[in-house]
Amino acid sequence: MAGLGRRGASGAVLALVMMSAAGCGGGSQNSPTPAEQAASAASAAASLASRGGDALASATAEAGRRLAEAKGGLNAKDQVSLGAVTLDGDGRATTSVTVRNTASSAKSFAVQVNFTDGGGNLLDVVVLTVDNVAAHASGRGTARGNRKLHGEVRADVGTALRY
């Protein structure tokens, strides 16, 4: 990934993590499960972090690991909404996360929140879990970044899994 820069390398790792966690990939009968694919992506991200010492790559690896824990997760990105981003007293970005459970039984959610600057450059990644949301109900949580940030910070949902 040499020559890609922080945005390109992080984007490539995030794309790998998101595709793996969502279960995208080959259709062979012996294909790894979404959890196994996400774990592999997390390992690749950890490798990137160890080579570059990049805190962002480390946060991305942790996000991949957390998403891999959502065994049997289904894509639920359209069931997640984010509030406005604020910087807390420590300079960490925070945003409220609301999940809507459309299933007929209680479900948990793993939501990857990407914090970016005004130009779309990735600044931080965090995964929030919202556990045991009742059937046809909403659950809430707060995503808090890992790093001190400044300036304009935006948030978007990278991956959301319902399990």
C-alpha positions, 0 to 999 in steps of 0.5 A: 500500500506504499504510496497511497497516503493516509486516506488511501491506505485507510480507505483500502483497509476500511473497504476490506473490513466493510466488505468482509463484515458484510459478507461480500466476497466469493460464493463458493461453498467453502467461503469463510463466514462474514465473521471469519472474513472480518477477522482476516481484515482486522488482521490485515489492518493490524499488520498495516498499523504495526508497519506504519505505527499509524493510530488511524490504522490501529483504530481501523483494525480495532473496528474490524475486530469489533465487527467480527464479533457480530456473528451472523450479522446482517447489513443494517446500515439503513436502520441507523441514523447519526446526530450532530458531531461535537467535540467533548472536553478531551477533543474527541468527536462524539455523535448520537447513534440511533438504531431501529430494529425492524425484526420481530425479535430483539436484536443487537447492532454493531455500528462503525462510525467514521469521523472525517474532516470537511474534505472527506479525509478519514480522521478516526473510526469507532464501533459502537454496540447497541445491545438487545433492542426490542422488536420493532423498537429503537435503541440509542448510544453514543459513539466517542472517537479514539483520538483528539481532533480539531476543526470541522468533523463529520460522521457517517455510518461505515458499516452496520450489522444487526445480529 
